[in-house]
Amino acid sequence: MSGELLITNLAELATPEGSASLSGSDQRRVRRIADAEILVRGGRIAFAGERTERLARFGELAATARLDGRRRSPRPRRRKRRRPRLRRRRPRSG
């Protein structure tokens, strides 16, 4: 296994514009990419964009594991918020 994963066939990918951190209203600038791919190397995103751009930068990547996005859009996974469990106090016998 090469430690790489290529997620293909994504319907749409939304990614912030530019490569620097943005603040304020500039954070609203989002680039929407149709028919996108994501390349993961060593647990980090190495590329996110159009297939043609990935082919130009990285080539075919024949030895890379692939995952079909099934024409869906990737979304961050939300964690469930857990409520703290309250224990019932038992009456003291006395």
C-alpha positions in Angstrom: 0.0 0.0 0.0 1.4 3.4 -1.0 -0.3 5.5 1.8 -2.2 7.4 -0.8 -6.0 7.6 -1.5 -7.6 9.3 -4.5 -11.3 10.1 -4.1 -12.8 10.5 -7.6 -16.2 11.3 -9.2 -17.3 14.0 -6.7 -20.3 16.0 -7.8 -19.0 19.3 -6.3 -16.2 20.5 -4.0 -16.3 23.8 -2.2 -12.9 25.1 -1.1 -11.6 28.5 0.2 -10.0 30.7 -2.4 -6.3 31.4 -2.2 -3.6 29.7 -0.1 -3.3 32.2 2.8 -5.5 32.5 5.8 -8.5 34.8 5.4 -10.3 36.9 7.9 -13.6 38.7 8.1 -15.8 38.9 5.1 -13.0 37.5 2.9 -13.8 34.1 4.4 -17.0 34.0 2.2 -14.9 33.6 -1.0 -15.4 30.0 -1.9 -14.4 28.3 -5.1 -16.9 25.6 -6.2 -15.5 22.9 -8.4 -17.6 20.4 -10.4 -16.4 16.9 -11.1 -13.7 17.2 -8.4 -11.1 14.8 -6.9 -9.2 14.8 -3.6 -5.8 13.2 -3.2 -4.7 12.2 0.3 -1.1 11.5 1.0 0.1 10.5 4.5 -3.2 11.4 6.1 -3.2 15.0 4.7 -4.9 16.5 1.7 -2.3 16.9 -1.0 -4.7 18.0 -3.8 -8.3 19.1 -4.1 -9.6 20.2 -7.5 -10.5 19.2 -11.1 -9.4 15.9 -12.6 -7.5 17.6 -15.5 -5.5 19.7 -13.0 -4.6 16.6 -10.9 -3.5 14.7 -14.1 -1.3 17.6 -15.1 0.4 17.9 -11.6 0.6 14.3 -10.5 -0.1 12.1 -13.5 -2.2 8.9 -13.6 -1.3 7.6 -10.1 -1.8 3.9 -11.1 -0.6 2.5 -7.7 -2.9 4.7 -5.6 -6.0 3.3 -3.9 -9.2 4.8 -5.2 -12.6 5.6 -3.7 -15.6 6.4 -5.9 -17.4 9.5 -4.5 -20.6 8.3 -6.4 -21.4 11.9 -7.6 -21.8 13.2 -4.0 -20.3 16.2 -2.3 -17.9 15.7 0.6 -19.0 17.1 3.9 -17.2 17.4 7.2 -18.4 14.8 9.7 -20.2 16.3 12.6 -19.7 14.9 16.1 -22.7 14.2 18.2 -22.8 16.3 21.3 -23.3 14.2 24.4 -25.2 15.4 27.3 -23.7 14.6 30.7 -25.5 11.8 32.4 -27.1 12.7 35.6 -27.2 10.0 38.2 -30.2 9.6 40.4 -29.5 10.0 44.0 -30.8 7.2 46.1 -32.4 8.1 49.3 -30.3 7.3 52.3 -31.7 4.7 54.6 -31.4 5.7 58.1 
